[in-house]
Amino acid sequence: MSQLSPRRSPLSILRTVAPSASPASGRRGRSSLACAAPPFPLAMLALSLVSGLAVAADGERPAGAEVALAPVSVTAKGYAADELETPLSTRSLDREAIVRRAANNPGELLRGEPGMAVASDGAQGQNPVLRGLKKESVVLLVDGIRLNSAQPQGAIASFLSLGLAERVEVVKGPSSVLYGSGALGGVVNVRLPQAQFKAGTSGSAQASWDSASNGLRATGVVNFSAGDHALMLGTSSARIGDYRAPDGKVAKTGYDSDSLIGQYRLRIDAAQQLRVSLQEQTDEDVWYPGSTKAAANPIRSTTIYSPKQSRRLMEAGYSRQGSGEAPLNVDFRVYRQEMERQIYSWASGIRRNNAETQVSFVTEGWDAKADWLVHPQHLLSFGINAWEMEASPNRRLFQGGALVRNNPFADGRIESLGAYLQDDMRFGKLNVLAGLRHDTVKGSAASMNNGAIKNGLSRSDSATSGSLGAIYEAAPLLRPYANLSRAFRAGEMRERYESSPRGDGYYYVGNPQIKPEEATQFELGLKGASADFHYQLAAYRNHIDNYITGRTTGAVISGLPVKATVNLGRAVINGVEASAGWQVRSGQWLNAGFSRLRGENKDLDEPLFQMPADELSLGWDGAVAQGWRADATLRLVARQDRIATVFSRGSENATAGFATADLGATYRWARQSFRVALKNLADKRYHEHLTEGISGAEIKAPGRSLVLTWKGDF
């Protein structure tokens, strides 16, 4: 971590820090240093450790010792701000960390991070899980724009190519003040390259291969700039084969993926810019083997797959960087996002599709926001955003020897309008962050259940979200904080209107009148950082009312078991998480992370369905020779036997504990690097607890894999 710099007022920082290049990043607010959060009995142990290390950290630092820069998050406050001055649990991973982990999607990237897990039904279908809450309760953003779709199978996060990502920022815990409906578990923001005003031509390229899937990946980004014009173009491709697990090849885990991004910026003057952006990603031949379910003859079993799925985003924006004693920074954008999917169900018995669905989720929206240093002690931010998503799935089911139309709903629409106000306050060493937001979310459809239901399909909900947090710098290595936040989640399109058979073997009954979930979380934390040591600890309790979920009913419709969309009365999630890094000697870092959470279904007095297991990670990262740096990570995951039995009707099974180890070495020269790594060194046979599949026969994770990566800048 970097040396602690003298504290500066927000006004002086706004005067000296250059505007952010990202349209999604807002403007740079305050800056200093960082990491985040505390546990409970663990906190006392950590405090004593911190106190001892503070003496070493403040002492003489050896010549040549590494000094890292302070992490800055755009997502946590809506503008670039030091994570050490943010009373929230945050995590940011830069391009180097993404390359090192050789992750294909956000879920895979964040697996093993404190407070995070991954839910998967295939190699490509991996969604991040934040503090026990899955894709419906996590807002996924790309450059600050949310990904909207109803996702019955696969990962919403898979529509984001990490091949092009420059940074992934995470905010853990309710975050509706800035991001509206859905942010109960938190926010994941994938930030892509932006056009930059750097004279001439510059760029980067990367290529990698892994032995487990014989997968090839290639990425290239180039930036052209002259005068007041800047153009960025980027492309990324992946050709992934079926990967090998310790027991052999796992069928239907390969896929092809291609991404394209572009952005043009026009600098009107020193303060104002216009921009136009385009993003597009297409995935082909994507299967979800975790969706395989047994069925009656002649179907035998069904598996969901997508011959083709795509995302296209078009955005136009304007930004203005303020100046003077009370600078006002403004950003406005309009956008259109199209997510198209072919969702088919393959029947093994008849060796053909028994269901075919084609659907487009089209979202149009606009976003206006500003931050204003109205006083040296008050940085106000405020904004209004609105979006509307439409979809009308075209589905055909195999009946009587033919595919017959059976549309789950028609002309589905969800509209959202929200406005927020946030005050970032500074009182000496105390930083207080307070925010308030009001949202209105409306849902409607022309019909559902293949046209059988046409009444009672509209619902409008209003909600007020808020947060209040404070962090105090008692010492550079001792920054306690507390946060109380409230968030909500209105039902998504699938939960409201999906009322038909699906390829997973269930008949789903939607609920157009589903109530919004409401989450209230209280969190206590501790953060600290110096040149040689950084840590974050957090303990939290998240109380969720009207918890939305699909619940088996025991009923049968059209020969299929029924899942109904319901509101549980109450669910509670308690957790502790911790992470730390210590430079024990020049260029040699030791790292550790820990997660433990407990979810309760208060209505049924049993563990909450599908909670991640406890886990501990230990790591080392250090220079080993001229130009060479090596690293090792050990991940220890406990047996998960805290499972739902009544709610799931036996569909959730306990999972065994496991340990995996990864090794890697990176050589850097000039502006290039080459990395060789071994993932799952011991070829461990395991699966994550949140892996979908037939109970006891879930697909296994990849086995030992050699990964080779080259990266170069020019």
N, C-alpha and C positions, 0 to 999 in steps of 0.2 A: 504494500500500500504506500501511497505517497506520504511525504512529510506533512505534518499539520501546518497549514498556512495561517497567518494572522486573520482573525475574523474581520470581514468587511460588511458594510451595510448593504442591503438589497439595492439601494440606489447606486452605490459605487460599482457594484457588480454589473448592473444593467448598462452602465456607461462603458465598461471595459470589455465585456464579453460580446463576441461577434454574433449576429443573428444566426439561428439554426438554419441549415440548408433544407431541412425536411418540412414539407407543408403540414405534415401530421404532428410535428414536434412542437408546434407553437414557437415561443421564444424562450431563450435562456433566462431563467429567473435567477436563483441564487446558486452559489457554488461553494464547495469546500472539500469534502472527503467521504469515505464510506463502506458501509455494509449494514446488516440489520438484525435483531430481535431476541426473548428469554424463555426458559421453561419454569419448572416449579421446584421440586426438590433439587433438580439439576442446576437451578439458578444459583444456589448458594455455593456449589462447587465451582461453577463458572466464575462467580464473583471473586472468589479467592484466587483462582487461576489468573484472572484479569489483573488483579491487584499486584500479583507477583510479576507478571510479565510487563506491567506498566513501567516498573523500575528499569527493566532491561531495554524497553522500547525508547525510553527517554534518555538513555545513556549514549555513549559514543557508538556510532555505527561504523562497521568495518568499511574500508575503502573498496569500492566496486560493488557494494551491496545494492540489490535491486530496489528501486523505488517505483511503485505502481501509481497510476493516476487514480483519482477518486471516481468511483462509479457515479454516473449521472443518469437519472431516469426521466424520460419525457412523459411516460404513461401515468406515473403516480400522481402528479399534480396537474397534468395537462400542459406543462411547459418544462423545459430542461431544469432540473433541480437536483441538488446533492442528496443522495440517498441517506446520508447521515443526518440530514436536517428534515427528514420526512418521518412522521409518526405512523408509519405503516410498514408492513412486511413486504419487501421488494426483492427481486432478483433480476439481474441483467447479465446476459451472455453475449459477448461480442463475436466478431467473425472468427477470431482465432479459436475460441472455445467451440464454436460450431464445427469448424474443420477438425479439431482434435477429437470430437466425439463421433464424427462420421455419421451424423444423424440424417435421415431422409425426411423427417417431418417433425413438427413441434412436440408431439407426444413422445417420440423416441428421444428427442433432445433433452426434455425435462425429466425423464424417468430417473429416479434416484435422488433428485434434488429434495432437500428438506421441505416437507409439506406438499410434495407433488408426487404424482404417480401417473400411470398410463392405463387406459382402457382400450383393448384392441380386439378386433375380430379378423385380423389378417396382417400381412406385412405392411400394407399401405394404409389400412384403416386403424390408425392409432391416434387417440384423442388424449390431450392432457387432462389430468384430474387434479383439481386444486382443493386441498383440505377436505378430501372425501367427496367433493361435488363434481359431477361429470359434465358432459358437453352441453346439456341443456342449461346448466347453471354457471357456465363460464363464457364470458364474452370474448370471442376471438376477433382480433383486428389485424388488418394489413395496412400499414401506414396510417393507422387511426380510423380506418373505415371498417365497420363490423361486417362479418360474413353472415349473411342471412340465408337460411334454408331449413327445410324440415328434413332431418336425416335419419331415416329408419335403420339404415345399415351403413357401415363405413364411417370415416372420420371427416367431420367438417374441416379439421385442421389439415387434412390431406390436400385441400385445395390451395395450400400455401407451399410454395417450393422453397425449401431451405437452401437449395443450391444458389439462390440469388440473395438470400438474407444477409444483411450486414450486422443485424443485432436483434435479439429477442428480449423483450422486457416483460416482466411478470409482476403483477400486484396481487397479493394473496389476501383474501377476505372481501367482504361486501364492498362494492365499488360503484353503486348505482348513481352517486352524486354526479360523476362525470360521464358515465357510460350507460345509464338508463336501465331498462328492463333486462334481466338475465344475469347480472353481475353479482350473484350471491356468493359464488366461490372465489371470484376474482376475475382478472383480465390478463390475456396473453396478447401482446402486440408484436407482430413481426414487421420489422422495419427494413425496407428494401433500399437500394441505392437511389440517390437523388442527383439530378443534373447540378453541376457545380461550375461556378465562374472561375475556373482555373485556365489561364491562357494556354492554348495549344491542345494537344491530344494526350489523354492518359487512360489507363484502364488496368484490368486484371484478368487473369485466366486461372482455371483450376480444373484438374482431372483426377479421378480416383477409380479404384477397382477393389472389390472385396471377393474373397474366395468362397464365402458361404453361399452367396447367390450368383457368383460369377458376374456381378453387376458392374456396369460401366456408367460413370457420370462425368459430365463435362459442363463447364460454365464459363462464360465470357462476358465482361462488361467493359464498355468504352465510353469515354466522355469527351465531347468536343466543345470548345469554348472560344469565342472571339468577341471582343467588345461587350455588348450588352446581351449577347445570345449564348445559351448553353443547351446542349443536347446530350442526353444519356440514352444509350441503348444496351440492352442485356438479353442474354439467352441462356437457357439451361436445359439439358436433356439427360434422361436416365433410362437405361435399359437393364432392368432387373430380372433375373431368372428366379425360379423356385429355389428357396434357400435350403440349406442342409442343416438339420437338427442332429443331435447325437444318435438318434435312431434311424437317420436317413433323410432323404428329401421330403420336404413338406409340400405336397401338391397344391397348386393354385395360389402360390404366394408371389409369383412374378408379375410384373406389369411394366408398361412403358409410360414415360412422362416427359412432356415438353412444355417449357415456359418461355414467355417473351415479355419484356418490359421496355417501356420507353417514356421519356419525359423531356419536354421542351420548356425552357424558362426564358422569359423576356424581362430584363431589368429596366423598368421604366425610369427610375432614378435611384439614388443611393438608398432610399427607404422602401420603395415599392417594387413588387414583382408580380408578373402573371405566369401561370403555369398550365400546361396541359399534360395529362398522364394517361398511359394505357398499360394495362396488365392483362395477360392471358395465359391460362394454363389448361392443357389437355392431357388427360390420363386415359389409357386404353388397356383393355383386357385385365381389369382389376377384379379379383375374386376375394370373397370374404369367407374363408373356410370355417371361421368361428361361428358363422350363421347356420351351419349344417344342422338340420333337425330331422328326426325320424318322422315318417308319415305312413299312412295306410297304403296297402297295395292298390293300384299298381305303381303309385308314386315312389314308395319306399323311403326316399330321403330327398330333402331339398337344400340347395345352397344358393345364396344370393351372389350375384356378380354384376358388374357394370362393363359392358363392351366399350362404352365411351362416356366420359364425363368431362365437363369443362367449366371454367370460370373466366368471365371477361369483365373487366372494370375500366370504365372511362370516367375521368375526373378533370374538372377545370377549376382553377382556384386563383385567388388574389390574396396577397399578403402585404402588410405595411408594418415596418419597424419604426416604433416611436423614438423620440429623442427629447432632450431637455430635462427639466427637474422632475417632471411627472410623466414619463413616457407611456403612451398608449399603443399597444401592439394589437393588430387585428389580422384575423385570417378568415376567409370565406371560401366555401367550395360547394359545388354541385356535382353529383355523380349518378351513374347508372351502373348497376352490377347485375350480370346475368349468370346464373348457375344452372347448367343443364345436365341432366342425368338420364341415362338408360339404366333402369333397375330391373334386372331379370332374375327369375328363380329357376334354377336347373333341377329337373327331377331325374334322379338316377335310374329309377325303375323304367321309365318310358324313354329315357335318353333324349329328352327335349325340354324346352321351357314349359313350365306349368303356370307361369305368370310373367307378363311383360308390362313394364310401366315406363312411360316417357314423360318427363316433367321438366319445366323451366321455372325457376324461382327468380323473378325479376324484381329488383329493389331499386327504387329511385329516391334520392334524398338530397338534402342540403344541410349545411352545417356552418354556423356563424359563431365565432368565439373571439374573445379579446382578453388581454390582461393589462392591468393599469396600475402602475406604481403610484397610487394616489397619495401616499405618504411614505417616508423612509421606513416606517414600521408596518405598513399595510400594502400588500400586493393583492389587489382584487382581480379575480378572473370570473368571467361570466359568459354565458352562451345559450344559444337556442339551436336545437337540431330536430329535424323531422325526416321520417322515411316511411315509405309504403312498399310492402312486398305483396306480390300477386303470384298465384299458381293455380293451375287447373290440370291435375294429373290425368293422363290418358292410360288406363290400365285394362289389360285383357287377361282373363283367367281361363285355364284349361278346364273345360266342362263338356262332357258328352263327346269327347274325341276332338274338340275344336277349341280355339281361343275365343272367348266371348267377352264382350265389353263389360267391365264392372268397375266403374270409376269410384274411388273412395270419396271424392268431393268435387265440386265444380265451382269455379270462380272464387276461390278462397282469397281472402285479403286481410292483411294486418297493417294497421296504421298506427304510427307512434309520433307523438309530439312532446318534447321535453325542454325545460329551461332550468338553468342552474346558476348559483352564485356561490363563490368560494373566496374566503379571505385567508391569506397566508400572512400571519402576524409575527413580528419579532419584538421581544421584550428582553433585551440583553442576551442572556444565554438561553432564554426560553423561546421556543418556536411553537406557535399554536396554529393549527389548521382546522378551519370550520367551513362546512359546506352544506347547502340545502338545494334540493331539486324537486320539481313537480313534473309528473308525467301523466299523459293520457294515452291509453292503448286501446284500440278498437279492433275487434275481429268480426268478420262476416263471411258468409258463403252463400251461393245460390241454392246449393243442395248438397247432401251427403248420402252415403250408403247407396251409390249408384242411382241417385235421383229419388230414392224412397222417402227421404226426409227433407222438407223444404221450409219448415217453420222452426222458430226458436234458435236460429243459427247466428244471431248477432249478440254481441256483448261488449260493453265499454267499461273500462276500469280506470280509475285515477289513483295515483299513489304519490306520497311524499317520502322522499329519501333524505337522509342526513348523515353527517359524520362530524365528529369532534375529536381532535387528537392533539396531544401536546408532547413535546420532547425537550429535555433539559440537558445541556452540556455541563455536567458536574465536573468532568475532566474529558480530555480527548478520547480516553478509553472507557468512559463511563457516561453513557447517555441513555437514561431510562425514559421510556415513553408509555403512554396509555392512549387507547383509541376506543371510541364507541361509535359504531356505524350501523346504519339500517339500510337495507336494500330490498328490492322486490323483483319478482319474475312473473310476468303474465304468460299464460299458456301459449305455446308455439302452435303453428298450423297443424302439425301432425297430431298433437295432443287434443286439439279442438275437434278436428274433422275427420281424422282417419277412422273409418268405420267399415272395415272390409277384411277379407282374408289377406294375409301376407305370406311371403315365401318362407318365413321362419316357422310355420306350422301353427300359428295362432290366429284367431279371429279377433281383430282389435275393434273395440268400441270406443269411439271418440266421445268427448264431452264438451260441447260448445259453450257450456256455462261453467267451465272449470274456473275456480277462483285463483287469483294470483298468489304465489308464495310470498311470504314476508320473512326476512331474516334479520335478526338483531345479534350483532357480535360485540363482545367486549374482549379487548386484547391488552395484555401487559407485555412490554418488551424491553429489551436492553440491547444497545448497539455500541460499537467502539471500533476505532481504527487508529493505527500509527504506521510508521514506515515498515515495521516488522511483524505486526500482529493486527488481525481484524477478526471480528466475530459478530454474530447476531443470534439472539435468543427470543423466543416468543411463546406465550401461553395464551390460549383463547378459548372462548365458549360461544358457539354459534347456535342460536335458538331459532328454528324455522317453523313457522305456522303455515297451515294449508299446504303441506309438502305434496308436490305433484309427482305421481308415479303411475306406472302400469301395474295392475295387480291381477293375478289369476283369480278367477271367480268360482271355478268348478263347473260352470255352465258350458254347454256345447252348442255351437251354431254351425250349421252346414257341415257337421261332422268334425269340427275343429274346436279345441279348447279355447276359452275366451279370456282375453285380457281387457280389463276396463280401466280407463283413465280416471283416477280418483284423487281427491285431496285427503291425505292423512291429516289428522288433527295436529300432531306435534312431532318434530324430530329435533334432536339435540346432538351436536357434534362438539366434543371437547378435544383439545390437542395441545401438544408441546412440540417444538422443533428448534433445532440449533445447528449452527455451522460456524466454523472457525478456520483460520489460516495463520500459520506461524512460520516466519523466516528464521529457522533455527541457526543458520549461518549464511554467509553471503551466497545468494543465488539458490538456496535450498529451502523449499517450502514443504511443510506438513499441513494437510487439510483433513477436516472431519465434518461429517454431517449426521444429523439424527432426526428421526420423525416418529411420533407416536400419537395416534388419535383413536378416539372411541366414539362411535355413533350409536344412538339409541332411538328405536322406534317406540315412542312413549305410548302410542295407542295400543300396541300389541305387547309391550314390555319385553322386547327382545332386541338384539343388536340390529342396527340399521343395515339394510341390504347393501352388499358389495362395498365394504369399507377396506381401504388399503391396509396391508400388514405393517407392523413395526419394522423399521430398518435403520441400519447404521452403515455409513460409508467412511472409509479411511483412504487417504491418498498421499502421494509424494510427487513432487515436481521439482526438478533441479538440473542445473548445468552439469554436464559430465565430461565434456572435452570442448576444445575450440570449435565453436559453431554448432555443437550438439547439445540437445536438451532432452531429458528422458522423463517419463512419468509412469506412475502405477496407481491403480485404483482397486480397492477391495470393497465389494458391496455385500453386506450381510443382511438377509431378509428373514424375519421370524416366521414360524408357522402361523397361519391365520385360521384359527378355529372359532373365532367370534363371528358366527354366521347366522343369517336369518333362516328360520325353519318354518314358522307359521306363515309369515308373509310370502315367502318364495315357494311354499308348498314343496320343499325339498329340492328345489332347482339350484340352490347355492351350496356348494360343497367346500369343506375345509381344504386348504392347500398346504403342502409341505414347505418348510423353510429351505432356503438355499443360499449359497455363497458363490459369487462370480468374481473373477479377477481380470483386469485389462492392463496391458503393458503397451508402451509406445515410446518412440524416439523420433525427434525432429531435427533435421540439419538445415541450417539457414546460411545462405550466401548471397551477396549482393542484395537483390530485391526478390529473391526466390526462396522457396523452402521445399523440402521433401520429407514426408513422414511415413514411417512404417510402424504398424501397430498390430497387436494380437488382441482380439476381443474374445471374451469367454475362454480364457487361457486353458482351463482344465476341461473344456468341452462338457460343461455341466448340463444335465438334462433337467429342465425346469419350465414352469410357466408362471407369469404374474397372476396374482389373485383375481385381477379384473379382466383376465382374458376370457372372452366369451366362447361358448362351445357346450357340447353335451357334457353334463356333469361327470367328471372323472376321466373324460377323454378330450380335454381341451388341447388345442394345437400347442406344440412346444416351441420355445424360443430358439433362435438360431444357435448353432453350436460354435465351436472354435472357428474364428475367421481371421485371415490375414488381410489387412487393409493397407493399401498403398495410395498415397495422396501427394500430388505436386501442385504447388501454387506459385504464381508469379505476378508481379506488378510491373507496369511499364509506363 
